[in-house]
């Protein structure tokens, strides 16, 4: 395969939109729009990877739910969010060399590491402020955690997971890992500490799932050490971290969200039973929540937020119907299938294609696991970098001959 060495404006703009997705979503969306315009001018058409059919089905299911709901104005934000999926086509179309794929992934990793480093500064400031106030640290911090360059700790931790798994895949499977070990190792350490101190449990589980996948295909015997490492980590962890871990199975009802999530799941199932085909409609979960909440859960505590169901599978099924959930699972399953098929076609050994495809699988696994406790793909701040990683993986499959 011949790889073009000419760099177009569209390519630069697509790279900028992709990298800035972990720094500023506003800048990323503006650059994405300009990149799409440049692509139309330069290439005359957009290209898309093999995901176009399940994505089109997801769009159609969402549109059907929107029309049936009868509240078109309220649901319009979810229709506008289709624009975010253009990141997939922009990167896939504009990036014309394997080198630019590495630019994007390393650029995202660098930007994500800077965000993580800033979150450590935020943690220090919060620690000092809470100590001076005389308030218990855990209670105060759980309600106002580090956010990096983002506005919410949940989206920030999702981004840290994505770039962290990409970096781990590079170190495990890239032929260039030794040359960049000091920088990438330091970046991964910063990302890991930031993720731990962020105290977001669902992303801990998601990152662990993606990390174990990478370890399985790197050196399986290392997995045997993970219980020891985990136990040692819990033993030496500072009190807020160890308390957050124990809250998974022994929650504090005044602080932890375990019961909240249980009620959300029960309510979501009731919505699905009542509206299996089209759901209650985009943006209608919060408005109609009290219609479906179990009687034994009433009255709802004033500090419970139910703008969504904190579970991507239940939320899309309840909001848009079972066909929308089927389309989502089709998208995620197709990504895993295609990347795994691409890996099977590679010769043994460390290769650029191997770390990029393994990173794509690990990130997708992380998103799927984290989605059980959070509507992670419902926010542009997580959806956009996820689509960037997926686009890079699909584009890399076309460059196998050029790089491997």
VEXBATOR-865861 format. One record per residue (C-alpha): residue number from 1; residue in one letter; x, y, z negated. Coordinates in steps of 0.2 Angstrom, whole numbers. Last residue first. Layout:
N
<NUM, A, <X, Y, Z>>
...
END
This chain:
404
<404, X, <21, -19, -47>>
<403, X, <19, -1, -44>>
<402, X, <14, 1, -25>>
<401, X, <6, -16, -24>>
<400, X, <-5, -14, -39>>
<399, X, <-11, 3, -33>>
<398, X, <-29, -1, -30>>
<397, X, <-30, -9, -47>>
<396, X, <-23, 7, -54>>
<395, X, <-39, 17, -48>>
<394, X, <-50, 5, -58>>
<393, X, <-40, 7, -74>>
<392, X, <-38, 26, -72>>
<391, X, <-57, 28, -70>>
<390, X, <-60, 18, -86>>
<389, X, <-48, 28, -96>>
<388, X, <-56, 44, -89>>
<387, X, <-73, 37, -93>>
<386, X, <-68, 35, -111>>
<385, X, <-61, 52, -112>>
<384, X, <-78, 59, -106>>
<383, X, <-89, 48, -116>>
<382, X, <-81, 53, -133>>
<381, X, <-82, 72, -133>>
<380, X, <-98, 70, -122>>
<379, X, <-108, 63, -136>>
<378, X, <-120, 49, -133>>
<377, X, <-106, 37, -129>>
<376, X, <-102, 36, -148>>
<375, X, <-120, 33, -154>>
<374, X, <-113, 26, -170>>
<373, X, <-113, 10, -181>>
<372, X, <-115, -4, -168>>
<371, X, <-106, 8, -155>>
<370, X, <-90, 6, -164>>
<369, X, <-89, -12, -158>>
<368, X, <-93, -8, -140>>
<367, X, <-82, 8, -140>>
<366, X, <-67, -2, -147>>
<365, X, <-70, -16, -134>>
<364, X, <-70, -3, -120>>
<363, X, <-54, 4, -127>>
<362, X, <-45, -13, -128>>
<361, X, <-51, -17, -110>>
<360, X, <-45, -1, -103>>
<359, X, <-28, -2, -112>>
<358, X, <-26, -20, -105>>
<357, X, <-29, -13, -88>>
<356, X, <-16, 1, -90>>
<355, X, <-4, -10, -99>>
<354, X, <-4, -23, -86>>
<353, X, <-4, -12, -71>>
<352, X, <12, -4, -77>>
<351, X, <20, -21, -78>>
<350, X, <27, -32, -92>>
<349, X, <28, -50, -87>>
<348, X, <18, -63, -78>>
<347, X, <12, -59, -60>>
<346, X, <-5, -50, -59>>
<345, X, <-21, -57, -52>>
<344, X, <-28, -62, -69>>
<343, X, <-26, -44, -75>>
<342, X, <-37, -38, -61>>
<341, X, <-50, -51, -66>>
<340, X, <-49, -45, -84>>
<339, X, <-51, -27, -78>>
<338, X, <-66, -31, -68>>
<337, X, <-75, -42, -81>>
<336, X, <-72, -29, -95>>
<335, X, <-78, -15, -85>>
<334, X, <-93, -25, -78>>
<333, X, <-98, -29, -96>>
<332, X, <-98, -11, -102>>
<331, X, <-109, -6, -87>>
<330, X, <-121, -21, -88>>
<329, X, <-123, -18, -106>>
<328, X, <-128, 0, -103>>
<327, X, <-140, -6, -89>>
<326, X, <-148, -18, -100>>
<325, X, <-150, -5, -114>>
<324, X, <-158, 6, -101>>
<323, X, <-170, -8, -95>>
<322, X, <-174, -11, -114>>
<321, X, <-182, 7, -116>>
<320, X, <-176, 25, -115>>
<319, X, <-176, 31, -133>>
<318, X, <-178, 14, -143>>
<317, X, <-167, 4, -131>>
<316, X, <-154, 18, -130>>
<315, X, <-154, 20, -149>>
<314, X, <-154, 2, -153>>
<313, X, <-139, -2, -143>>
<312, X, <-130, 15, -147>>
<311, X, <-132, 13, -166>>
<310, X, <-132, 28, -177>>
<309, X, <-151, 30, -174>>
<308, X, <-151, 48, -167>>
<307, X, <-157, 64, -174>>
<306, X, <-160, 55, -190>>
<305, X, <-151, 65, -203>>
<304, X, <-154, 59, -221>>
<303, X, <-150, 73, -234>>
<302, X, <-169, 77, -238>>
<301, X, <-171, 59, -243>>
<300, X, <-186, 50, -233>>
<299, X, <-201, 48, -243>>
<298, X, <-203, 34, -238>>
<297, X, <-192, 19, -235>>
<296, X, <-206, 7, -241>>
<295, X, <-217, 14, -227>>
<294, X, <-206, 9, -213>>
<293, X, <-201, 23, -201>>
<292, X, <-211, 23, -185>>
<291, X, <-221, 39, -185>>
<290, X, <-208, 48, -195>>
<289, X, <-195, 46, -181>>
<288, X, <-206, 54, -168>>
<287, X, <-197, 71, -166>>
<286, X, <-180, 63, -170>>
<285, X, <-181, 49, -158>>
<284, X, <-189, 60, -144>>
<283, X, <-173, 67, -136>>
<282, X, <-175, 56, -121>>
<281, X, <-192, 46, -122>>
<280, X, <-201, 35, -134>>
<279, X, <-194, 20, -125>>
<278, X, <-198, 16, -107>>
<277, X, <-200, -3, -106>>
<276, X, <-201, -9, -124>>
<275, X, <-212, 5, -132>>
<274, X, <-220, -1, -148>>
<273, X, <-208, -15, -151>>
<272, X, <-194, -4, -147>>
<271, X, <-199, 10, -158>>
<270, X, <-201, -3, -172>>
<269, X, <-184, -9, -169>>
<268, X, <-177, 9, -170>>
<267, X, <-186, 11, -187>>
<266, X, <-178, -4, -194>>
<265, X, <-161, 1, -188>>
<264, X, <-163, 19, -195>>
<263, X, <-168, 12, -212>>
<262, X, <-152, 1, -213>>
<261, X, <-141, 15, -207>>
<260, X, <-148, 26, -222>>
<259, X, <-145, 11, -234>>
<258, X, <-127, 11, -229>>
<257, X, <-124, 29, -228>>
<256, X, <-113, 32, -243>>
<255, X, <-114, 46, -256>>
<254, X, <-128, 45, -268>>
<253, X, <-131, 26, -265>>
<252, X, <-112, 22, -269>>
<251, X, <-109, 8, -257>>
<250, X, <-101, -9, -263>>
<249, X, <-98, -19, -247>>
<248, X, <-92, -5, -235>>
<247, X, <-90, 7, -249>>
<246, X, <-75, -4, -255>>
<245, X, <-65, 3, -240>>
<244, X, <-70, 21, -243>>
<243, X, <-64, 19, -261>>
<242, X, <-48, 12, -255>>
<241, X, <-46, 28, -244>>
<240, X, <-51, 40, -257>>
<239, X, <-40, 32, -270>>
<238, X, <-24, 32, -260>>
<237, X, <-19, 16, -251>>
<236, X, <-5, 5, -259>>
<235, X, <-16, -10, -263>>
<234, X, <-27, -8, -247>>
<233, X, <-12, -7, -236>>
<232, X, <-5, -22, -244>>
<231, X, <-21, -32, -241>>
<230, X, <-22, -26, -223>>
<229, X, <-4, -31, -220>>
<228, X, <-6, -48, -227>>
<227, X, <-23, -50, -218>>
<226, X, <-14, -44, -202>>
<225, X, <1, -56, -203>>
<224, X, <-8, -70, -194>>
<223, X, <-12, -58, -180>>
<222, X, <7, -56, -177>>
<221, X, <8, -75, -171>>
<220, X, <-3, -70, -156>>
<219, X, <11, -59, -148>>
<218, X, <5, -47, -134>>
<217, X, <-11, -55, -128>>
<216, X, <-18, -57, -145>>
<215, X, <-10, -41, -152>>
<214, X, <-20, -31, -139>>
<213, X, <-37, -39, -144>>
<212, X, <-32, -36, -162>>
<211, X, <-30, -18, -158>>
<210, X, <-46, -16, -150>>
<209, X, <-56, -24, -164>>
<208, X, <-46, -14, -177>>
<207, X, <-49, 2, -168>>
<206, X, <-68, -2, -168>>
<205, X, <-68, -7, -186>>
<204, X, <-59, 9, -192>>
<203, X, <-70, 19, -180>>
<202, X, <-85, 13, -189>>
<201, X, <-77, 17, -206>>
<200, X, <-74, 35, -203>>
<199, X, <-62, 40, -217>>
<198, X, <-52, 53, -207>>
<197, X, <-37, 49, -218>>
<196, X, <-35, 32, -209>>
<195, X, <-37, 39, -192>>
<194, X, <-25, 53, -195>>
<193, X, <-12, 41, -202>>
<192, X, <-14, 30, -186>>
<191, X, <-13, 44, -174>>
<190, X, <3, 51, -182>>
<189, X, <10, 33, -182>>
<188, X, <5, 31, -164>>
<187, X, <14, 48, -159>>
<186, X, <30, 43, -168>>
<185, X, <30, 26, -159>>
<184, X, <27, 34, -143>>
<183, X, <41, 47, -145>>
<182, X, <54, 34, -152>>
<181, X, <48, 20, -140>>
<180, X, <49, 30, -124>>
<179, X, <64, 21, -116>>
<178, X, <60, 5, -124>>
<177, X, <42, 4, -117>>
<176, X, <46, 7, -99>>
<175, X, <41, -11, -93>>
<174, X, <24, -8, -101>>
<173, X, <15, -21, -110>>
<172, X, <15, -19, -129>>
<171, X, <21, -1, -130>>
<170, X, <9, 5, -117>>
<169, X, <-6, -5, -124>>
<168, X, <-2, 3, -141>>
<167, X, <-2, 20, -132>>
<166, X, <-19, 17, -124>>
<165, X, <-26, 10, -141>>
<164, X, <-21, 26, -150>>
<163, X, <-28, 37, -136>>
<162, X, <-45, 29, -138>>
<161, X, <-45, 28, -157>>
<160, X, <-40, 46, -159>>
<159, X, <-54, 51, -147>>
<158, X, <-67, 41, -158>>
<157, X, <-60, 49, -174>>
<156, X, <-63, 67, -167>>
<155, X, <-80, 63, -161>>
<154, X, <-85, 57, -179>>
<153, X, <-75, 70, -188>>
<152, X, <-85, 84, -180>>
<151, X, <-81, 101, -171>>
<150, X, <-66, 94, -161>>
<149, X, <-48, 100, -161>>
<148, X, <-44, 90, -176>>
<147, X, <-60, 86, -186>>
<146, X, <-55, 82, -204>>
<145, X, <-69, 78, -216>>
<144, X, <-83, 88, -224>>
<143, X, <-96, 77, -232>>
<142, X, <-84, 63, -236>>
<141, X, <-72, 76, -243>>
<140, X, <-82, 83, -257>>
<139, X, <-88, 67, -264>>
<138, X, <-70, 59, -262>>
<137, X, <-61, 74, -270>>
<136, X, <-71, 76, -286>>
<135, X, <-74, 95, -288>>
<134, X, <-61, 106, -298>>
<133, X, <-62, 120, -285>>
<132, X, <-43, 120, -285>>
<131, X, <-42, 102, -281>>
<130, X, <-55, 104, -267>>
<129, X, <-45, 118, -259>>
<128, X, <-28, 109, -260>>
<127, X, <-35, 93, -253>>
<126, X, <-45, 102, -239>>
<125, X, <-29, 112, -234>>
<124, X, <-19, 95, -234>>
<123, X, <-32, 87, -223>>
<122, X, <-33, 101, -211>>
<121, X, <-14, 100, -209>>
<120, X, <-16, 81, -205>>
<119, X, <-30, 85, -193>>
<118, X, <-18, 97, -184>>
<117, X, <-7, 82, -181>>
<116, X, <-21, 72, -175>>
<115, X, <-26, 85, -162>>
<114, X, <-8, 86, -157>>
<113, X, <-8, 67, -155>>
<112, X, <-24, 68, -144>>
<111, X, <-15, 81, -133>>
<110, X, <0, 69, -131>>
<109, X, <-11, 54, -128>>
<108, X, <-22, 63, -116>>
<107, X, <-6, 69, -106>>
<106, X, <1, 51, -107>>
<105, X, <-15, 44, -99>>
<104, X, <-17, 58, -86>>
<103, X, <1, 59, -81>>
<102, X, <2, 40, -80>>
<101, X, <-12, 40, -68>>
<100, X, <-4, 54, -59>>
<99, X, <12, 42, -56>>
<98, X, <1, 29, -49>>
<97, X, <-3, 40, -34>>
<96, X, <-19, 47, -26>>
<95, X, <-29, 54, -40>>
<94, X, <-43, 64, -33>>
<93, X, <-56, 50, -30>>
<92, X, <-55, 40, -45>>
<91, X, <-52, 55, -56>>
<90, X, <-67, 64, -49>>
<89, X, <-79, 49, -48>>
<88, X, <-77, 44, -66>>
<87, X, <-77, 62, -72>>
<86, X, <-94, 64, -63>>
<85, X, <-101, 54, -77>>
<84, X, <-102, 70, -87>>
<83, X, <-114, 77, -75>>
<82, X, <-127, 64, -80>>
<81, X, <-128, 74, -96>>
<80, X, <-140, 86, -88>>
<79, X, <-153, 72, -89>>
<78, X, <-150, 70, -107>>
<77, X, <-152, 89, -110>>
<76, X, <-168, 89, -101>>
<75, X, <-178, 78, -113>>
<74, X, <-186, 92, -123>>
<73, X, <-191, 101, -107>>
<72, X, <-198, 86, -98>>
<71, X, <-209, 81, -113>>
<70, X, <-221, 69, -104>>
<69, X, <-212, 53, -111>>
<68, X, <-216, 44, -95>>
<67, X, <-205, 56, -84>>
<66, X, <-190, 55, -96>>
<65, X, <-191, 36, -98>>
<64, X, <-191, 35, -79>>
<63, X, <-176, 46, -77>>
<62, X, <-167, 36, -91>>
<61, X, <-170, 20, -82>>
<60, X, <-165, 27, -65>>
<59, X, <-149, 34, -73>>
<58, X, <-145, 18, -81>>
<57, X, <-148, 9, -64>>
<56, X, <-137, 21, -55>>
<55, X, <-123, 17, -68>>
<54, X, <-126, -1, -65>>
<53, X, <-124, 1, -46>>
<52, X, <-109, 14, -47>>
<51, X, <-98, 3, -57>>
<50, X, <-88, -4, -43>>
<49, X, <-77, 12, -42>>
<48, X, <-83, 28, -35>>
<47, X, <-78, 39, -21>>
<46, X, <-83, 57, -18>>
<45, X, <-84, 65, 0>>
<44, X, <-77, 78, 11>>
<43, X, <-59, 75, 5>>
<42, X, <-52, 92, 4>>
<41, X, <-68, 103, 2>>
<40, X, <-78, 90, -7>>
<39, X, <-64, 86, -18>>
<38, X, <-60, 105, -22>>
<37, X, <-79, 107, -27>>
<36, X, <-77, 91, -38>>
<35, X, <-61, 98, -46>>
<34, X, <-70, 115, -50>>
<33, X, <-84, 106, -59>>
<32, X, <-72, 95, -68>>
<31, X, <-61, 110, -73>>
<30, X, <-76, 118, -81>>
<29, X, <-81, 102, -90>>
<28, X, <-64, 100, -97>>
<27, X, <-63, 118, -103>>
<26, X, <-79, 116, -112>>
<25, X, <-74, 99, -119>>
<24, X, <-59, 106, -127>>
<23, X, <-44, 96, -132>>
<22, X, <-48, 78, -129>>
<21, X, <-56, 81, -112>>
<20, X, <-42, 93, -108>>
<19, X, <-32, 78, -101>>
<18, X, <-45, 72, -89>>
<17, X, <-50, 90, -83>>
<16, X, <-32, 94, -80>>
<15, X, <-29, 78, -70>>
<14, X, <-44, 81, -60>>
<13, X, <-38, 99, -56>>
<12, X, <-21, 94, -51>>
<11, X, <-28, 81, -39>>
<10, X, <-41, 92, -32>>
<9, X, <-27, 105, -29>>
<8, X, <-18, 92, -19>>
<7, X, <-1, 84, -23>>
<6, X, <8, 76, -8>>
<5, X, <17, 60, -12>>
<4, X, <4, 48, -4>>
<3, X, <6, 30, -9>>
<2, X, <7, 17, 4>>
<1, X, <0, 0, 0>>
END
